[in-house]
Amino acid sequence: MNQRTYTGGCACGAIRYEATGEPVAELHCQCRHCQMRSGTGHSSYVVFAGAGAVTVTGEPRSWRIAGDSGNEKIHAFCQTCGTPTHVTFAANPEITAIHPGGLDDPTRFHPTLMTYGSRGLGWDRHDPELTVLEKGPPA
């Protein structure tokens, strides 16, 4: 079986990640938290599932917050340059979402989904071909 590998990291190179296999989702999220954290209208993610699906090297810092679902999200970032690198979830630690802007080849990101469309801002335009969920993905 030929598995795809996604590599990337932070802006200064102190944090690197490698994800192997097919993503379970490629999406934009318009929840208020993602808007505030990104400083834009949404955040983007390539999501991988499975123990060991994503390997991170370096020493990221993290902070935690409860998402709209009530589940705790753990946001990792580079303590040197501040680049957000990935997100994990307390309720399901085998899910890791990496930020596609940090991919060595960001053209590999092909979103098909927009979550929390109910929180979208009129100035944050998106591809009309995306499936838009009013809230988060089904559990």
N, C-alpha and C positions, 0 to 999 in steps of 0.2 A: 504494500500500500504506500503510495506516495503522499506524504503529509506536507502541507505547506508550513513554512516557518515565517513568522513575522518578527522583525527585530526593530528596536528603536530605543529611545531614552530621552533624557533631559537635554536642555540647550547647551549645558557646559560639559556633558559627557560623564559626569560623576555617577549617574544612575543609568543602567542599561536594563532592558528587558528582552526576553525572547519567548514567543508563544508558538507552540507547535500544534498543528491540526487546523481544522476548519472552525471559524467563529460560529457561535450559536446565534449571534445577532450582530448587526452593524446598524447603529441608530444615532439619532439626535434626541436629546431630552430637553424639553422646554419648561421643566418644573422651576419654580421660583428660586430654589436653592442653586440649581445649575446656572440659571441666569446670573445670580449674584456672584457665584464663585468664578464664573468665566469672564464676567464683565461684559457679556454680550447677551443675545437672546436665547442661547441654548448652549449645551455642551454636547460633544460627540464622543462616541465610544465604539470600540470593537470588543465584543464580549466573548470570553472563552470559558468553558466549563471543564471541570475535572481536576482532581488532585495533581499538581505538577504541570498543568497545562501552560502556566506562565512562570518563568523563572526570572527573578529580579536580582541584579547584582548592584553593589553599592550600598549606601546607607540612607534610604529615604526616611524622612520624617512623616508623621501622619497626624491627622486630626479626625474626630468623629462627630457625626451629627445624625439625628433621626430624620429620615426622609419622609415624604408625604405618606408613605405606607405605614410609618411608625417603626420600620426596621432601621437599625443603625448601619450607616455607611461609613467606611473607613477610607479617607482620601489620603493618598500618598503623594509626596512632592519632594523635589530635591532641596535639601537644606542649604545648598550653595547658591543656586540660581533661581530657586522658587518655582521651577516648571512643574505643573501637575503631571504625574506619570501614570497613575492607575488608581482604581477604586476596588475595594473588596467589600463584602457584606457580612456582618456578624451572624445573621441568620443562615447564611449559606456560604461558608468560607471557600468552597470549591469554585465559586464564580469570581472571575477577575475581569474587569473592564479596563482596557488600556485606551489612552487618548491617541487618536489617529494622527494628530498633528505632530506627534513625536516619533512616528514611524520613520525608519530610514527611507522607505518608499511610501509616502502618504497617498500616492495615487492608487494604492491597493484598497483604500477605504471606499466601499460601495454601500452607502446606507439604503435601507429599504423601509425604515420605520421611524416615526416621530412619536415619542411618548409625551404625555402631559400636554397634548395639543390644546386643552382647555386653558392652559396658562400662557399660550403663545402671545407674543406681542406683534401688533400689526406691522411694525417695521422689520421684523425678523422673517423675511421671506424664505420659503423652502420649496423644494421640488414638488410640484403637484402630483407626481407619480408615487410619492411616499405614502405608505399606509399610516394614517394618523390615529393614534389612540387618545381618547380624552384624558385618561389617567395612565397609570403605569401598566406594564405588561401583566397578563394574567399570572397568578401564582402557580 
